[in-house]
């Protein structure tokens, strides 16, 4: 996959993740600011729910990558955190996790 194809796919994945979060009812129409989310460090742990970090940080970054505003990350490990966070979720996160694992693969050049 060329860098251009990777950028395009990461943009598509951002849209697919947003759609799945909306379908699951975990999308917020009034999320906290990026500054608030990042106060907790990696993934917003201890500050906000993981879903906010995905919405406010991850999806914004994926869209910036797709637009060519920032470089494609050399690696990503969001899928591991998603598995930890949603291990005991009260809803089916399997498709959402699949999408996030694909982000890791595309960002890392494994697709």
N, C-alpha and C positions, 0 to 999 in steps of 0.2 A: 504494500500500500504506500503510495507516495505521500509526502507531507501534505499536499493539497487535499488528497483523499482523506487523510487522517483528520485534518482540520474540519472538513465537511462532515465527516462521520461524528466527530465530537459535538458539533453544533446540532446535528440530528438527535444525538443521544440526550443533549440538554432538553430539547423539546419533548422527547419521549419520556424522560424522567419527570418533567413537569406534569405531563398528561397523566402519568401513572400516580403521581402524588395527589393530583386533583381527584382522580378516580377513587383513591383510597380515603379521601377526605382529610389528608394531612397537609394540604397546601394552605398557607396562611395568606389572606388578602392584606394583612397588615403585619408583616414580619418585623422583628427588631432590626435595628441598623447593623451594618457590617461591623462597625466599631464595637457594638455591644456583643455581637456573636464572637468576635475575635478576642474579646477579653478573656475568654476561657482557654485560649491557646488552641492547640490542634483539635479540630472538629467541634470546637465550642464546648468541650467536655466540662461539666460542672457549672456552666453558665446558662446554656439554652438546650432544648431538645435537639438531637442530631438532625431531625428533619429541617429545622431552621438553618443549620449550617449548610445542608445540601442546597436549600432554596436560596439563601443569601450569598454564600461564598462559592460553592462548587458550580452551580449553574451559571452564575455570573462569569466565573473564570472560563468555563467551557465556551461560553458565547464570545468572550474576548479572544480566545484561541481561534475559534471559527472565523472571526472577523479579521484575523491576522494582527490583532493589537498587541498580543503577547505571544511568546514562544510556546510551542507544544512542550509540555513537561516531559522530562526524560523518563519519569516513572510515576506511578500512582498506586496508592494502597488503600484507597477509600473502601474497596470491597471488603477488606478484612475488618475494618471498623464497622461497616454496615452489618456484617454477620454478627459481630459482638453486640451491637446496639439492638438489633432486631431479633436476637435469639429467642426472646420470650415475648415478642410483640403480640398484641391481641388481635392482629389482623394478618392476612397473607401478604408477605413482602417478597415472595419468591421472584416475581417478575421484576420488581423494582431492584432487587439485589442482582438479578441477571444483567440488567442494564448498567448498573454501577460496576459490576465486574468487567463488562465490556469496555467501559471507560478506562479502567486500569489496563486492559489489554491493548487498546488502541493508543493510549498515551505512551505506553511502554514499547510500542512498535511491534507487538506480538500479533497484530492483525493487519 
